[in-house]
Amino acid sequence: MRLLLLLGVAASRCLHDDTQKSVRLLRPHLSQMPTRFRSSVLPLPISRDAQPLRIQTYYTRELASSEAWAPDGEETRGTSRALAALKEAARRIQGILAVTPVQGPLLLSRDPTQYCRAVWGNPDTPNYHRCSLLNPGYQGESCLGAKIPDAHLRGYSLWPEHGLPQLIQPDGPGVQNTDFLLYVRVAHSSKCHKEPSVIAYAACCQLDSEDRPLAGTIVYCTQHLSSPSLSYGDTVAVAVCPQATLHELLHVLGFSGELFKRWRDCPSGLSGSPFPKPARENCSTRRRVTRRDAWGQLLLATPAVSRSLAKHLGVPGTVLGAPLEEEGSLSSHWESRLLQGSIMTATFHGAQHTRLDPITLAAFEDSGWYQVNHSAAEELLWGQGSGPEFGLVSTCGNGSSDFFCTRRVISPLSLPHSGLGCHYLHLDKGRCSSDPMLEGCRMYKPLARGSECWKEENGLLTRAQSPHGELYHLHSRCFLANLTSQELSKDKVSPPSVTLTGRCYLHQCTHKGAYEVRVEGSPWVPCLPGKAVQIPGYYGLLYCPQGRLCLSNKGTGAVTSPPTSFSTQDLLFQLSLGLTGTPGHSLGKEERQELAEVVLQALVTRGGTSRCYFHSPFITTNLVFTVSMWKSPGCQGPSVATLYRTLTLTFQEKPLQVHHGKAIFTTEHSKLLTSMDHNLSMTDGLLSMGFCLLLLILMGTLGTLAYQKRATLRVGPSTT
């Protein structure tokens, strides 16, 4: 993925496909041991109920011979930044993907081609094709340069031509409470050196017996993470923010050209999302995941993806598939012309322009490995409702869609246009331009610096000098306008002040699709989408875009809301309430959504706070209510850690009762459990101490609570 150090920097070549192709994918080798010894390498037993994917991170300091250490202070600082971003991304994935969890410790496979030098070649012997001679140079297993500890690996043996094996290395203890093991490296690798703008790249290394990814590695480039010119907030928000890290995690979890061919068809296990009961015993390898259309465009042509894209474009039924970026023989990214702003396009344009879109979640549904919480999807505005011809090279320049711009900019008001307009989300001013991924199509791209309307600091200079009345604020948006407080010269046909250009003005939603605008010193003025308005005290007009602002019914919090900069301490808690369903009664998807709202409201009432602490609530088919907890900007009240502790204590003192239909659900404090503690217990002592110390400095009194927690409460219903 292309992770950009700063907005406006030229994008680098995508690294994921090249990186993944360089890694040997391992899966359990059951054929290498006789039947009576296979118990040590069989896949671990799994539960029949899907649970949120548990990701354990393991940081390693070992470097390849071609890499160099950063100075101690820089390396520690960079590592802490990377691990903080990973913790937030892993928390988010928990609310998106679920699997049949591994029971007991997770153990990874060893590569026989590495530890074994020769095998028995006589097919008539009982130990045919088993290791007859060990490789004396075997130094263990690695994953994209990360050394895998023996404690995480299965053992291996040396076999005689006849008889029982000699155990060389026993199984390690494995990693408990884990479904996916992610190794983390911070280094100045050769890839970092060759691609200066790349901050991170990742690859999957091991699969289970059904080809689901079990382990992978993400490498962060030291020179960017440890840059003294970047503050902690700048780095997380721009460089290694959770959205960027989430992109890499989604690659290693299955959104990869190398893994598409391993996707599985599980027709009976995906109904009733979010997180339905899986039916992986009915799965088979998909016959066709990708295809090419009549024009040679590579498509991801699986059922859920095709339905989701058709819904997004407003096309009845389905489409042939979602276009993939042409990146050689393989492709691991969506086509930018069609799905600009998706988290899985090849270029990262910043957190505020990136969405975890429904089409990407549909792809993970089609993988057959995961149960998907579709309610966690973020609305993708680009191309929404634009029809089947949207995003084609042949149509993007003919003015048929206002998502694209042309070399000859035509003003919606038939007035002169400066060529500077508004990014399609209206968060930034933009310039009409293209890049290699757009293949000649053009769009308004945010200017390198100072273009963000939602940043108040951008208006400090213009407010005193500009006659255009611009307002930079959290709720300001970009509008095409030629407003000026100066009287226009009558002897000029088209003075510069008449030219339309992108300007920043305050907006507020009145109801869905309707909003008001305010200019410096003016009252609020109703802005009818698709029309132009005059502002009291100003000459000129302001054009009101249609179909872009105030798309929800939630007032000012429109789909084009600016990015939310979360601190690490805001993203640490996930609360789950396990509910055992009323005997003989099951809940449909809509009923589960209704019940989720009832439980959420009870939590809000019990905590004595507002809903701004609780995010993405959902209930699985096996009736587990889960809600993420962090404190949104502007949210008034105690810290999220204090609220979390208060709730768990009150549950022990007084059960929580919720009514839904004819049932009453009551929490049982005796079944309060704590799980999913993503700590760094496996990290070497020195780095752990340094990381914890930095977290203490950054998060103050939060202290050791800076590790992600998820409390599980079992809830038992009783009928009225």
HELIX and SHEET records of a PDB file:
HELIX    1   1 HIS A   16  LYS A   21  1                                   6    
HELIX    2   2 LEU A   30  GLN A   32  5                                   3    
HELIX    3   3 THR A   35  SER A   40  5                                   6    
HELIX    4   4 ASP A   72  GLN A   94  1                                  23    
HELIX    5   5 PRO A  112  TYR A  115  1                                   4    
HELIX    6   6 ASP A  150  HIS A  152  5                                   3    
HELIX    7   7 SER A  190  LYS A  194  1                                   5    
HELIX    8   8 THR A  222  LEU A  225  1                                   4    
HELIX    9   9 TYR A  232  ASP A  234  1                                   3    
HELIX   10  10 THR A  235  ALA A  239  3                                   5    
HELIX   11  11 PRO A  242  VAL A  252  1                                  11    
HELIX   12  12 GLY A  257  PHE A  260  1                                   4    
HELIX   13  13 ARG A  280  ASN A  282  5                                   3    
HELIX   14  14 PRO A  303  LEU A  313  1                                  11    
HELIX   15  15 SER A  336  LEU A  339  1                                   4    
HELIX   16  16 ALA A  351  HIS A  353  5                                   3    
HELIX   17  17 PRO A  358  ASP A  366  1                                   9    
HELIX   18  18 HIS A  374  ALA A  376  5                                   3    
HELIX   19  19 PRO A  436  LEU A  438  5                                   3    
HELIX   20  20 GLU A  456  GLY A  459  5                                   4    
HELIX   21  21 THR A  462  GLN A  465  1                                   4    
HELIX   22  22 PRO A  496  VAL A  498  5                                   3    
HELIX   23  23 THR A  568  LEU A  571  5                                   4    
HELIX   24  24 LYS A  589  GLY A  607  1                                  19    
HELIX   25  25 ARG A  611  TYR A  613  5                                   3    
HELIX   26  26 VAL A  640  GLU A  653  1                                  14    
HELIX   27  27 HIS A  669  LYS A  671  5                                   3    
HELIX   28  28 GLY A  685  MET A  699  1                                  15    
HELIX   29  29 GLY A  700  ALA A  706  5                                   7    
SHEET    1   A 3 GLN A  51  PRO A  52  0                                        
SHEET    2   A 3 LEU A  97  VAL A  99 -1                                        
SHEET    3   A 3 GLN A 371  VAL A 372 -1                                        
SHEET    1   B 4 ILE A  55  TYR A  59  0                                        
SHEET    2   B 4 PHE A 180  ALA A 187  1                                        
SHEET    3   B 4 PRO A 213  CYS A 221  1                                        
SHEET    4   B 4 ALA A 200  LEU A 207 -1                                        
SHEET    1   C 2 CYS A 116  VAL A 119  0                                        
SHEET    2   C 2 CYS A 131  LEU A 134 -1                                        
SHEET    1   D 2 SER A 142  CYS A 143  0                                        
SHEET    2   D 2 ALA A 146  LYS A 147 -1                                        
SHEET    1   E 2 TYR A 156  LEU A 158  0                                        
SHEET    2   E 2 GLN A 166  GLN A 169 -1                                        
SHEET    1   F 2 ARG A 264  ASP A 265  0                                        
SHEET    2   F 2 SER A 284  THR A 285 -1                                        
SHEET    1   G 3 THR A 290  ARG A 292  0                                        
SHEET    2   G 3 LEU A 298  LEU A 300 -1                                        
SHEET    3   G 3 ALA A 322  PRO A 323 -1                                        
SHEET    1   H 3 LEU A 420  CYS A 422  0                                        
SHEET    2   H 3 LYS A 429  SER A 433 -1                                        
SHEET    3   H 3 MET A 443  PRO A 446 -1                                        
SHEET    1   I 4 SER A 476  ALA A 481  0                                        
SHEET    2   I 4 THR A 501  HIS A 511 -1                                        
SHEET    3   I 4 ALA A 514  ARG A 518 -1                                        
SHEET    4   I 4 VAL A 525  CYS A 527 -1                                        
SHEET    1   J 2 ALA A 532  VAL A 533  0                                        
SHEET    2   J 2 LEU A 542  TYR A 543 -1                                        
SHEET    1   K 6 PHE A 614  ILE A 619  0                                        
SHEET    2   K 6 VAL A 624  MET A 629 -1                                        
SHEET    3   K 6 PHE A 573  LEU A 579 -1                                        
SHEET    4   K 6 LYS A 709  THR A 719  1                                        
SHEET    5   K 6 ALA A 663  THR A 667 -1                                        
SHEET    6   K 6 GLN A 657  HIS A 660 -1                                        
SHEET    1   L 5 PHE A 614  ILE A 619  0                                        
SHEET    2   L 5 VAL A 624  MET A 629 -1                                        
SHEET    3   L 5 PHE A 573  LEU A 579 -1                                        
SHEET    4   L 5 LYS A 709  THR A 719  1                                        
SHEET    5   L 5 LEU A 673  SER A 675 -1                                        
END                                                                             
